[in-house]
Each structure stands twice: as structure tokens, then as C-alpha cells.
Amino acid sequence: MAVEFEIQVNQVIWVTRAESGTRNLSLCPDGQDDWYVSSVQDRDNKNFCISIPTQGPNPLILHEGDAAKVLLISEASRFEFKTLVMGRRYDNIPLYVLALPTEYKRIQLRDFVRIPIVLEMYYAELPEDGQAPVFMPCSCVDLSGGGVRLLFKKGYKSDTGLLLKFTLPFGNHVEEVEAMGKVVRSSLIESVNLYHVGVEFVKISRRQQDLVVRFILTKLYGQNRLR
């Protein structure tokens, strides 16, 4: 199977142990693996080097010949693959040398993974030509790589265009996201006289969509486990 993604230097990845002795992918469902966070430090046409994976203060100890599983995000998809530890290297910091994958599992996170979460966002209706958009605060109640569900005081017809701005917290820094979306559904919550409005992203940069997916993945595996 041709590999559809490229492992890049400085890319954040997650690593865990894998059962050796089989070439077939046998990846556990989300939440059942004990993932450690790492980053790619170097690569060539056969191998790639990573920093020692950690989970809080605890390192993942691997030896030459061990099997490992790697998870990474690329273009709003999650890729998981098995690899072998080829050895160690020292380049200012200790590194593991891993074999580049020949088989992998791909999951389109923007289509399938949605998390319930409360975030403050800002939205604006599409302005008339020559006018500046007027942004107003709102609350997000769930988020995916493909869109959001928002809480509004009024409903919107399907296909109504909206501009969105929000920030995503990543440890000690935040990332700004701006997108254009369209309303796909709107339903009244009679008990509170508010509307749940589903908005699909129709214009968002690849980098910002990857940020959304990475944020979702971090939440799925737990903040403490991925720091």
C-alpha cells in the first residue's frame, strides 16, 4: 500500500508499544492504548528519528528490535502504523531510530470524530459588499474537524453563511482559528428558548483544520497523557 502521508521533521507524534511477531495491523480502539508523546527529529528514505516519548515525567523505554505503534495527524486524518525500533542515536539528545512504515490505518477525523465541549466562539453573518463583519459571542457545544454545533438566541435557515473565529488552548499556548461555514441544521431548545445550530466548515485552511483535529485528539486521549 502506497503511503499517503509524509513524516516531517518537528511533527508531533504519539507512540506506544506493539505486539511483535506479526506484520498485520492490529490497532486497538481509541483509549485502549497507552500513548506517549514525541516529535520527529530527522528522517531519510528508510528510517526516521524521534525524541524519547514521554507521558508526563515517564519515558517510554524501547530497545532495538522492539515493535511500536505510531499515531500522527496529517491533513485532517489520523494515521496509525506499526514499526520496528532500529536502534538509538545521539544528536544532542537521545533518539530512537524507527523504520518508515509500509502499512498503515487511516481515519478521516474531520468526518467521524466529534467531541462535546464548551468553548467561547465569535460569529458574524456574511456582510454586504464593502461592509465589515460584525462579530458576536456565542458558545460551542460540540466540535469536529468538519464543523461545530453552536448555541444561538435565534435560528438560521440551512445554507446560511457564517464567519467564525475562536481559539484552541494547547498547554501553555493558544492557536487562533478563522473559518467560513454554512448552516446545516437549526433546532429550538424550548426549555431555554435557545437554538442549537449545526455549522459545517466550507472554507478553512488545511493548517487550521489540522489544529482542530489535533485539539480533538488531545481531548480524546486526555490532557495529562499527551503533555
Buried (B, 14 or more C-beta within 10 A) or exposed (E): EEEEBEBEEEBBBBBBBBEEEEEEBEBEEEEEBEBBBBEBBEBEEEBBBBBBBBBEEEBBEBEEEBBBBBBBBBBBBBBBBBBBBBBBBEEEEEBBBBBBBEEBBBBBBBEEBBEEEEBEBBBBBEEEEEEEBEBEEBEBBBBBBBBBBBBBEEBBEEEBBBBBBBBBEBEEEEBEBEBBBBBBBBEEEEEEEBBBBBBBBBEBEEEBBBBBBBBBBBBBBEEEBBE
